Amino acid sequence: MGVETKAVLFDLDGTLIDSAPDLGAAADKMRTDRGLDSLPLERYRPMAGAGARGMLGVAFGITPESPEFPELREEFFVTYERRMLLNTQVFDGIQALIEALRERGLLWGVVTNKSMRFTDPLTRAIPLFGSAGAVVSGDTTPFAKPHPEPLHEAARRLGVPSEACIYVGDDERDIIAGRAAGMRTVAATYGYMGNQADSTLWEADASITSPLELLKLLDSA
């Protein structure tokens, strides 16, 4: 695009942190509390990026249109809230990636659809996020991804133009939002991706199979 990159923004779940074990465990507890058999984490992991919608879909086969969904969603939120830091970890390579970005003088931040109710305690508890210049949640602005406004808000907080940012995410809505915001986009295929997701159809500017591959992209830009 000809604009110098000044910042890199990331999605949270499935891109920076592996929260699938805690998300899946919360949904699975709801199953076992109802006398249903436990499901393995492998069933939940592909849908972890979809949050409550994905977890409840796996656990109970319901959709947001189901009449019982709102009540189950709040139960899921409360259950997840109690355990969301037990087994959630930063993906391998992310710490080194962030350090390398900072050494290059690049700013970085987070744009997630996770609500502040969860994002704030998570990012406070994990040391990695102490150097993040912006953390924008799904309810920070009136819009959530794939709307571009959360990405514009993060750029404003970093003090850089949106077009000087790269956005990295593991879901198609991340790429849609990034493109709409005028950012270069990178699909993180090491994340959750969802069932039958084909990132080659997302029209991202690039894709990476591990976090540190992003540095090679920056070097070749």
Stockholm file with secondary structure:
# STOCKHOLM 1.0

chainA/1-221         MGVETKAVLFDLDGTLIDSAPDLGAAADKMRTDRGLDSLPLERYRPMAGAGARGMLGVAFGITPESPEFPELREEFFVTYERRMLLNTQVFDGIQALIEALRERGLLWGVVTNKSMRFTDPLTRAIPLFGSAGAVVSGDTTPFAKPHPEPLHEAARRLGVPSEACIYVGDDERDIIAGRAAGMRTVAATYGYMGNQADSTLWEADASITSPLELLKLLDSA
#=GR chainA/1-221 SS CCCCCCEEEECSBTTTEECHHHHHHHHHHHHHHTTCCCCCHHHHGGGGGGHHHHHHHHHHCCCTTSTTHHHHHHHHHHHHHTTTTSSCEECTTHHHHHHHHHHTTCEEEEECSSCHHHHHHHHHHSGGGGGCSEEECTTTSSCCTTSSHHHHHHHHHHTSCGGGEEEEESSHHHHHHHHHTTCEEEEETTSCCCTTCCGGGSCCSEEESSTTHHHHHHHHC
#=GC SS_cons         CCCCCCEEEECSBTTTEECHHHHHHHHHHHHHHTTCCCCCHHHHGGGGGGHHHHHHHHHHCCCTTSTTHHHHHHHHHHHHHTTTTSSCEECTTHHHHHHHHHHTTCEEEEECSSCHHHHHHHHHHSGGGGGCSEEECTTTSSCCTTSSHHHHHHHHHHTSCGGGEEEEESSHHHHHHHHHTTCEEEEETTSCCCTTCCGGGSCCSEEESSTTHHHHHHHHC
//
